[in-house]
């Protein structure tokens, strides 16, 4: 039976009280200490330390939604890997399509950030994805391979196993996104595992994110090459997040 990574990024949502309530509900659930999955939550920067403190002692990993590649310096408005780690985060989400499209993130800056995260003992969760036009042109596999190779470029080969990839089709994420067919997603994951095996010596974990919801989560998680789920709005309510973890782990248990 696989042990899927199941997590959510809150993006720019929640007040401090709502973040606290979510963490408290998750801590009180049966899944705070589960061995059947690896839960993780990625709050906005102002709440990382508080959420990490509340979830200390559980198996839930806490992450940050971005970071700079430098340890310190004249980078107004940025957050360094040292700061992320000091707040209690152990994962850092990098290269999300919203960062790429709205804030000038490039394959080059993602590569620098991934290397910095690994250097500081953080787990980079690298988001890659194809746009609708790339998908319709049949270029998905080439786009994902390019983004993955770039992301791992500056990491020593013996440290590349510390990186996790999240395939998030740009046409599938967000409100109004189109869920990817599970077989299509699995095929892309299979290709990504071959690419990462070539680069890192063994395949990396590849999570799927893109309109994951209670209706499709079990089918996606059951796919042979999907190592977990990175969930959006369906997991922003603690009951929704806990419900998906419960459904997925039960479904996988029945299939094992």
N, C-alpha and C positions, 0 to 999 in steps of 0.2 A: 504493500500500500504506500503510495506517495504521500509525502508530507508537504502540502502546498503552502507557499507564501500567500497570504491573503491580507491585503492592506488597502488603505485609502488615504488620499491627500485631500485636505479640506479646502485647498486653494485659498482664496481671499474671503473666507466665510467664518462665522461664529464670533460671538463676543467671548470675553474671558470667562464669564459665568457658564456659557454654553460649552466651551471647551472643557471646563472643569467637570460639568455634569456628564459629558460624554466619557471622559476618562474614569470617573467614579462608577458609571454604569458598566463600563467594560471590565474594570477591576473586580466588580461584584459578580460578574458573570462566570459561568462554568468554563469560559474559554480564556480566562486570564492566565491559566496555568496549563492550557492544553498542550499535549504532545502530538496531537493529530494534525496540527497546522502551525505555521509560524505567522502569527498576527503582527501587523505593524500599522501605525498611524503617523501621518505627517501633518502636523498643525502649522499654522502661520507662525512666523518668527516670534512674535511677542508671547506666545503661549508654550513654546517648546519646553522651557525649564519647568514650568508648573505641571504640565502634562507628564513629563518624564519623572518628576518627583512622585506624582500620584501613582504612576504605573511601575515604580521601582519595586523590585522583588517579584514581578510577574514575568511571563515569557513574552509580553508584548514589546516589540521594538519601537522606538520613537525616532522620527526623522525630521530633516529640514527640507524645505522646498527648493532650495538653491544655495549657492555659496560662491565666494570669489576664490580664485586660485592662489592668491597671495596670503601670507600669514598675517600681515599687517601693512599699513601704509596709508597714503593719501587717496583713499577710495571712498569718497563720501557716499553714504547710503548703502554701502556693501557690508557683508558679513563674512568673516574669515573662517577657514576650517577649524582653527583653534577655538573661536567663539561658539561654533556649532557644537563641537565636542564638549566644551565647558558647560553648555546648557543641558547636557545629558542626551543629546541625539547620537545615534549610532549608525543611522542611514542618512544619505543625502540624495535627494532626487535631482537629477541633472539632465539638461537638454530637452525639457518638455517642449512640445510644439508651440505652446503659448509664449514661452520664453524666446523661442526661435523667431516666431512671426511678429511679436510685439516689441521685443526688447533687444533685438539684434544678436541673439545667441547664434553662434556658428559652430560648425564641426570643430574648428580650431579652438574656440574657447571651451567647448565641451571637453576636448582632449586635455586641456590644461587643468580643468577642474577635476576630472576623473583621476589624473595623476596625483593632484594635491590631496584628494580624499583618501586614496590608498596610502599615501605617504603618512597620513595622520591616523590611520587605523579605522577610518570610516568606511562603510560599505556603500559604494556608489550604485545607485539605481538609475541606470542610464535609459532615458526614454528615446525611442527611435520611432519613426513613422513615415508613411507615404501620404502625399496629398491625394485628393480625389482625381486630379488630372494625371498624376503619376500612376495611380491605381488603374484608371481607365486605359492608360497607354500600355499596361502590362509591365511597368517598370518597377513594381513593388520590390521584388527580390534584389535588384541591383541597388536601389536606393537604401534598403535596409543594410545590405552588405557594406556599402560605402560608409554609412553613418557608424556602423559597428567597428569597422577597421580603424576609422579615425578616432573613435572614443578610446580604443585600447592602445593607440599609437605610442603614447608616452609612458606606459606602465611596463615595468620589467616583466618578462615572460613568466617568471615564477610567482608573480603577484597578481596576474590577470584573473586567477580563479576567485579573487575577492570581489569581482565585479558582477552585478546582476543586470540583465537587460530587460527592459519592458517594451514590448511591441504595442504601440498605441497608434492605430491608423488615424491620421488626422481627420479623415472623413467619418470616423466612427465615434470620436469623443465629443463630449459636450452636449448641450441641449439640442435635440433634433438630430443627433448622431445616428448613423446606421450601424447596427450591430454587425460585426463580421460573421460570416458563416463559420461555425466551429471547424469544419474540415479545411476551409481556406486558411484560417488562423493557424491551425496545426501544421499545415504545409509550410507556412512561412517560418514557424518556430523550428521545424525540422531543418530547413535550410540554414537558419541562424545558428543552430547547434553545430552544423558542419563547418560553418565559417569560424565560429569561436573555437572549435576543436583544433582547427588549422592554426589559429593565432595563439591560443593559450595552452595547447597540448591536450585539452579535454574540454568537452562542451560546457558552456556556462549555463546557469539557470536563466530561463527566459519566461517572464510573466506576460500575461495578456491583459491589456486595458483598453476599453473602448465600448461604452454602453453596456457594461456588465450589469446585470440586474437579477432579481430573484428567479426570473423565468429561464434565463440562459446560463446561470452560473455553474450548475452541476454538469451540464453538457460540455461546457468549455473546460472545466477542471478535469473532466474525465479523459480528455484528449491525451494521447501518448506523449506529446512533446511540449505540452503546456504545463509549466512548473508552478503556476499560481496565478492569482488574479489581482490586478491593481484597479480598484473600484472608485468610481466617482460619486455622483449624487445619490445613488442607491444605498451608499454606506455612510452618508453624512449624519443620519440619525443613528444613535447607538443600537436601537432595536433592529434597524435594517442591516447594520454591519454584523451584529451578533447572529441575526437570522441567516445571513449568507454563509458565515463560517459554519454554523450548525448544519445547514442544508448540504454544503459541499462535503464536510467531513462524514456525515451520515451516508451520503451517496457513495463516496469513495470506499467507505467501510463495507457497504453492501456488495460492492463489485470486487473486493479483495478476496 
